[in-house]
Every structure is written in structure tokens, then in C-alpha cells.
Amino acid sequence: MSGYEPGLHTPSAILSDGIVPVPLWAVTQLSIASTYFVPQIGGSRRRVAVVTHDDTLSFSAVLLGPSRFAWKVALENLAESSRQGTALSRLTRNAVGGLVLITAATIRTDLAVQSLTFTQAAGRREAIDVSVQLIQLPRPGSLAKLLEVASVGVGALTDALPV
């Protein structure tokens, strides 16, 4: 993985374990689904810092150029590390973990890969299509909320920068 491909300047998305970034230049679709938990009626009045919803992110992208097979292997390794513990979780002593997804629409941390599909067609031998489904597994407490708010701020900054 020699770095970014010549002629391709800004990836549509980056998926990383905190150390190894995998650029995805041609994201053709991004979907974010949230499932919210409704508290029980008549339940306890105690407030506990717990996750209030599950987020699932899905995207389709294309791996391009001479390094596409290296990026494919890198994605497979990220999928494995999202289950085993990423470099980010080791660096932060489990304060933050999982994968990080950076796109124009969202920046998410604490992600794990649910499914990873690669497709290659005879007519497009220079490209590998990839479909990824991620689930966000945020840590309970204020750090998860702080990271969520920070991602909104970073997203707003990226919108303000010239292309």
C-alpha cells in the first residue's frame, strides 16, 4: 500500500483503525440507520449514562488503481481487527475503540464490521466493488457523546474548506 493513487486526490471516505487508513475514492452510496430504545413506562427515575440508540452504517464503494488488491486486504484486516480490538483501542487503553469512518456526511468512531462483500466483474477488471455494513458500538458515558458532538464540528469544518 504505497499511499494514495496517482490522479485521485480526495477520497470520498476513509475507514481506519486509528493507524492504517483505507481510502475509498468512489463511494456510490452511504446509508445511516438508527434504532432508538424507548424507556419503560413507570420505570426508575434514575438516569444512567447508557447508549440510547444503535446506528448501522452501510456504504458501497469502488477500489481503484494498481493498489486495489492491497486495499482489499487492508479492509479485510480492518474487519478482523474491529472484532479483536483495534490499534486505537490499544493506544487509548480502551477509552476509544473500534474503527473510525470519515465521510462528508458523518464521522463515526467505535465501529465494527458486520459484513464485507467484494465483487469483481469481467468488464471492469481494474476495479473491485465493495459493500460494507458497520455497526456503531459506542462506549457508555460522556466520552461517546463528546466524540459525537466533535464529529459534527469536524464535519462543519470540512464543509467550510474549499475543495
N, C-alpha and C positions, 0 to 999 in steps of 0.2 A: 504494500500500500504506500505508494510513493507520494501521496498527497492528493491534492485536487487535480482533476483532469484539465489538460490544456483546452482553452476555449470555453470552459464552463466556469463562471466566476462566482456566482452566489447560489448556494444550494437552496432548494425550496424548504428543506427540513434537515435537521441534524439529530441523530439518535446517538447517545453516548452513555458510557458507564462512568463518566467523570474523568476518564483519561483518554480512551480511544473514541474519537468522533467518527461516525459513519455519515458522510454527506449523501443526501438523496436529492438529486437535481430536478427530477421531473416527478413531483408529487401531483398525481392526477385527481386525487380525491382524499378528503380528510373529513372524518365524522367523529363527533364527540357526543356520547350519550351519558346522561346522569340518571341514576336511580336514587331517589330520596327516601329516607326512612322516616316514618310517621311515628311520633311517640305515642305510647299507650294513653288512652283517656283515663284520667284518675290516677295516673302514675305518680311516682315520687316527685317532689318539687326540687330535689337535689339536682344541681347542674354538674354534669361531668363532661370533661373535655374529651369527647369521642367524635369519631367521624360521623357526619350526618348524611353522607351520600357516597355512592360508588360511581366512579367515572370509568367508562370504557372508551378508548380511542382506537379508531381504525383508519388506516390510510393505505393507498395504493401508490406505488412509485415505480420508477424505471431506473435500473442500474445501467449506466452507460460507460462506454470507453474501454480502453485496454485493461483497466483495473477492476472491471465489473465482477470478476470471479473472486478477487481479493475482498471486495466489499461484501460479496455474498457470504464468504467465510466469516468476515467480521460480524455481520448481522447474526449468523448462527451462533457465534461465540457470545455476543451480547445477550441473545435469547437464553443461553445456558446460564450466564452469569446473573441474569435478572432473577433466577430461581435460587442460585447458590450464594449470592452475596457479591455485590459489585465492588470495584476498586473504590468508588465513592463512599460506600458504607464502611470500608476498612479505614479510609483516610479520616472519616469523621467519627469513628468509633460508634457506628450505628445511629448517629443523630440524624443523618440523612442517608437514604439508600436507594436502591433501585436504579432504573435508567432515567435519563433526562431526555426529553423531546423538546426541541426548539423549532417552532414554525412561526409564520407571520400571524397565525390565528391564536396560538397559545404557547406557553412554556410550562411544561409539567415535569415534576420530579416524582420519585417513588413509584416508577412504573415497572411492571413485569410483563413479559411477553406471554400472551395466551396462545396465539397461533402465528405461524410464519409460513408463507407459501411462495415458492418461486415457480415461474413459468417462463419457458423459452419457446419461441415459435421459429419454424424454419425460415420464414420470410424476414425475420428480424434477428439474425444471428448475433448482431453487435449489441443487443440489449437483453437484459433479464428483467422481466416484470416481477415485482414483489408486492405481496399483500401482508400487512402486519396488523394484528389486533393486540392492543395493550390494555391492561387494567391498572388503574392507579390504586396503590395501596399506601395511602398517606399515614404517617405516624400520628397517633392521637396527641393532642396538646396544641400549644400555641405556636410551635415551630412550623407545623404544617400550614396553619393559617397565614403566618408571616411569609412563608415561601409562596403561597398562592397570591397574596397581595403584591409581593415583589415581582412576580411574573407578569402581573397586569402592568406594573410600572415599566418593566423592561420592554414589554410589547408596545406600550405607548411611545417609548423612546425610539424603537425601531421604525415605527410609522413616521416619526418626525424626521428621520435621517433621509438624505437624498439617495436615490437609487443609482 
